[in-house]
Amino acid sequence: MVSLQNGFKFLPFAHPTAQNNVLGFLLSIIIFTLFYAYWKNRAHRRSVRSDYNTCVDEALLTNNDPFSAIQRTGRCLDGRLSSSELHAVFLLLASKRTKQMPSVQDGDDLSKQCAYVSNEIHQATGYDHLVVIREFQSKYESLLWRMIEQGPGFFRLEPIELRDLFEEVSDIFDSESSLLELPSDIVIIGDLRGRYCDLMRWFQLHGFPPKRRYLFLGGIVDNDNDDSIETITLIAALKRMLPYDVFILRGVTEYLPYRPRSRFPKGMCNALQKLMARMFDAMPLAALISCRILAVHSGIDEKMNSLKSIKSILRPLKGSGGELPRGIIFNLPHSEFDGFKRIKGSRGRYFGENDVKECVDTLGLSLIVRSRNPCPNGCFLFGDNRMLSIWSNNGHGIRIAKTLSISDDMQISLHSLKDIFCDESSSQAQSALMSSTSR
């Protein structure tokens, strides 16, 4: 018989040594779980930083401006419209919007050849950050009209207006294909990274839609730029009113979490983050211009063996998104690689010049236009001049920003926005840009 005088010795873990062992085991599991969670969170933050702050291949940036031979002087741009200009913009918005999706005539456009015709250098003047204090409220009810009327600077946004805007624009994106097919006569804008002032300068230069059709290559917002909420709001408001004149691709900063932390209370910020995440998930991934130019945010992928493969991408992206969508958003050019090589600590891969040539030949293209990489001259060519990369904001010490304007006959005009406060001869700034990119 089992003795009960000294307690239930037959029960498991009744002995103090066994109890200590169990306690130690449980503590080990808790410590391991906490350490593993910390390690995963740290690895995730490192991956986000790596994807936000791409290290640029120095060999791509050492070349001089390839378009210096066609350079000419432009104008000064501060992003503010005169009364007559503002009146003209409102008349256009009210009367000349495109009524249906623009079509492309395959037979005519295949005969057109891309040619660079000019590179205008414009001066960025005015203020980068401005707080506007109004004595009288705007007479306009439309969010878009109020933002255009005020011009660059801090704009007081109402969460209810943003909710309705982002929900409506999400539905518009849902109706579009993953591969947009657009005619020429279009302006292409690369990464803005929340630079609302530069967006207004580009609109001042090229004209507000529907005067010109616009394609944004993604990279619109940036967690480190408080003006990001104005930037994405204005573009989304234009998309809502002019869905066939404004087109937007998804970029890295639309793939990664974006939170307007400094502008709204925590609860409202979380709600807006979810609404914007839903809108970003629905964005198209690429655009084909006149059957000759493919526009993407960042890169190409080995699975990009036909245009149909891009069209067939389902949105919203599930999980990590799949190899092809991830390649379009995250892959980067590199002069020393052939084939696709994994980028350490990133979601993307490097691709080489031969990969660009093979992609262009396979898809029957003349040019691939991308963004994402900041560079001192605002652009660089890659892959035997078959890939053009542009950067469209003057933030983070970038001296020159660039956009493209493509005419009906495929004549490409580059427009440069030069920050007059940057010292061209600053070797320290130049070397910093050559080594890495800081947010």
ChimeraX attribute file (.defattr): number of C-alpha atoms within 10 A of each C-alpha:
attribute: neighborCount
match mode: 1-to-1
recipient: residues
	/A:1	3
	/A:2	7
	/A:3	9
	/A:4	9
	/A:5	7
	/A:6	6
	/A:7	9
	/A:8	12
	/A:9	13
	/A:10	11
	/A:11	8
	/A:12	9
	/A:13	13
	/A:14	12
	/A:15	12
	/A:16	9
	/A:17	10
	/A:18	12
	/A:19	13
	/A:20	12
	/A:21	12
	/A:22	13
	/A:23	12
	/A:24	12
	/A:25	12
	/A:26	12
	/A:27	12
	/A:28	12
	/A:29	12
	/A:30	12
	/A:31	12
	/A:32	12
	/A:33	12
	/A:34	12
	/A:35	12
	/A:36	12
	/A:37	12
	/A:38	12
	/A:39	12
	/A:40	12
	/A:41	12
	/A:42	12
	/A:43	13
	/A:44	14
	/A:45	13
	/A:46	14
	/A:47	16
	/A:48	18
	/A:49	15
	/A:50	17
	/A:51	22
	/A:52	21
	/A:53	16
	/A:54	18
	/A:55	17
	/A:56	20
	/A:57	17
	/A:58	16
	/A:59	11
	/A:60	17
	/A:61	19
	/A:62	13
	/A:63	11
	/A:64	11
	/A:65	15
	/A:66	13
	/A:67	16
	/A:68	11
	/A:69	10
	/A:70	13
	/A:71	17
	/A:72	12
	/A:73	11
	/A:74	15
	/A:75	11
	/A:76	17
	/A:77	22
	/A:78	20
	/A:79	23
	/A:80	19
	/A:81	20
	/A:82	9
	/A:83	10
	/A:84	8
	/A:85	13
	/A:86	17
	/A:87	12
	/A:88	12
	/A:89	20
	/A:90	14
	/A:91	11
	/A:92	14
	/A:93	18
	/A:94	10
	/A:95	9
	/A:96	12
	/A:97	16
	/A:98	14
	/A:99	10
	/A:100	10
	/A:101	12
	/A:102	12
	/A:103	10
	/A:104	16
	/A:105	11
	/A:106	12
	/A:107	10
	/A:108	11
	/A:109	18
	/A:110	14
	/A:111	10
	/A:112	16
	/A:113	12
	/A:114	15
	/A:115	12
	/A:116	14
	/A:117	14
	/A:118	18
	/A:119	22
	/A:120	18
	/A:121	20
	/A:122	23
	/A:123	19
	/A:124	25
	/A:125	17
	/A:126	15
	/A:127	13
	/A:128	17
	/A:129	14
	/A:130	13
	/A:131	11
	/A:132	13
	/A:133	9
	/A:134	8
	/A:135	6
	/A:136	6
	/A:137	8
	/A:138	13
	/A:139	9
	/A:140	11
	/A:141	8
	/A:142	11
	/A:143	18
	/A:144	18
	/A:145	19
	/A:146	15
	/A:147	21
	/A:148	17
	/A:149	20
	/A:150	16
	/A:151	21
	/A:152	29
	/A:153	19
	/A:154	19
	/A:155	17
	/A:156	11
	/A:157	15
	/A:158	10
	/A:159	14
	/A:160	9
	/A:161	12
	/A:162	19
	/A:163	14
	/A:164	11
	/A:165	20
	/A:166	23
	/A:167	14
	/A:168	16
	/A:169	22
	/A:170	21
	/A:171	14
	/A:172	16
	/A:173	23
	/A:174	16
	/A:175	11
	/A:176	15
	/A:177	20
	/A:178	25
	/A:179	22
	/A:180	20
	/A:181	19
	/A:182	22
	/A:183	22
	/A:184	24
	/A:185	19
	/A:186	21
	/A:187	22
	/A:188	23
	/A:189	27
	/A:190	32
	/A:191	29
	/A:192	28
	/A:193	29
	/A:194	24
	/A:195	26
	/A:196	29
	/A:197	29
	/A:198	26
	/A:199	22
	/A:200	23
	/A:201	25
	/A:202	25
	/A:203	17
	/A:204	17
	/A:205	18
	/A:206	16
	/A:207	16
	/A:208	22
	/A:209	22
	/A:210	22
	/A:211	14
	/A:212	16
	/A:213	23
	/A:214	23
	/A:215	21
	/A:216	25
	/A:217	30
	/A:218	30
	/A:219	28
	/A:220	27
	/A:221	27
	/A:222	26
	/A:223	20
	/A:224	14
	/A:225	16
	/A:226	20
	/A:227	24
	/A:228	22
	/A:229	24
	/A:230	22
	/A:231	23
	/A:232	19
	/A:233	19
	/A:234	20
	/A:235	17
	/A:236	24
	/A:237	22
	/A:238	23
	/A:239	22
	/A:240	20
	/A:241	17
	/A:242	20
	/A:243	20
	/A:244	20
	/A:245	23
	/A:246	22
	/A:247	24
	/A:248	25
	/A:249	27
	/A:250	27
	/A:251	28
	/A:252	23
	/A:253	22
	/A:254	21
	/A:255	20
	/A:256	15
	/A:257	15
	/A:258	21
	/A:259	24
	/A:260	22
	/A:261	15
	/A:262	11
	/A:263	14
	/A:264	15
	/A:265	10
	/A:266	13
	/A:267	9
	/A:268	13
	/A:269	18
	/A:270	16
	/A:271	14
	/A:272	21
	/A:273	17
	/A:274	14
	/A:275	18
	/A:276	24
	/A:277	19
	/A:278	16
	/A:279	24
	/A:280	25
	/A:281	20
	/A:282	25
	/A:283	28
	/A:284	28
	/A:285	27
	/A:286	27
	/A:287	27
	/A:288	20
	/A:289	23
	/A:290	25
	/A:291	24
	/A:292	24
	/A:293	22
	/A:294	23
	/A:295	28
	/A:296	28
	/A:297	29
	/A:298	28
	/A:299	28
	/A:300	29
	/A:301	25
	/A:302	15
	/A:303	13
	/A:304	18
	/A:305	15
	/A:306	12
	/A:307	15
	/A:308	12
	/A:309	13
	/A:310	22
	/A:311	16
	/A:312	11
	/A:313	18
	/A:314	15
	/A:315	17
	/A:316	15
	/A:317	15
	/A:318	9
	/A:319	6
	/A:320	10
	/A:321	16
	/A:322	12
	/A:323	14
	/A:324	19
	/A:325	25
	/A:326	22
	/A:327	25
	/A:328	25
	/A:329	30
	/A:330	26
	/A:331	27
	/A:332	27
	/A:333	26
	/A:334	21
	/A:335	16
	/A:336	11
	/A:337	14
	/A:338	15
	/A:339	14
	/A:340	20
	/A:341	15
	/A:342	12
	/A:343	15
	/A:344	10
	/A:345	15
	/A:346	18
	/A:347	18
	/A:348	23
	/A:349	21
	/A:350	23
	/A:351	25
	/A:352	19
	/A:353	21
	/A:354	15
	/A:355	20
	/A:356	26
	/A:357	20
	/A:358	14
	/A:359	21
	/A:360	22
	/A:361	12
	/A:362	13
	/A:363	16
	/A:364	15
	/A:365	19
	/A:366	19
	/A:367	22
	/A:368	24
	/A:369	22
	/A:370	29
	/A:371	28
	/A:372	32
	/A:373	23
	/A:374	34
	/A:375	25
	/A:376	23
	/A:377	22
	/A:378	27
	/A:379	26
	/A:380	24
	/A:381	17
	/A:382	18
	/A:383	20
	/A:384	10
	/A:385	15
	/A:386	18
	/A:387	23
	/A:388	16
	/A:389	25
	/A:390	27
	/A:391	29
	/A:392	31
	/A:393	31
	/A:394	25
	/A:395	19
	/A:396	12
	/A:397	21
	/A:398	22
	/A:399	24
	/A:400	28
	/A:401	30
	/A:402	27
	/A:403	24
	/A:404	21
	/A:405	21
	/A:406	20
	/A:407	15
	/A:408	13
	/A:409	16
	/A:410	23
	/A:411	17
	/A:412	21
	/A:413	19
	/A:414	22
	/A:415	25
	/A:416	28
	/A:417	28
	/A:418	24
	/A:419	20
	/A:420	14
	/A:421	11
	/A:422	14
	/A:423	12
	/A:424	14
	/A:425	8
	/A:426	9
	/A:427	10
	/A:428	9
	/A:429	16
	/A:430	17
	/A:431	12
	/A:432	12
	/A:433	21
	/A:434	20
	/A:435	12
	/A:436	15
	/A:437	19
	/A:438	14
	/A:439	15
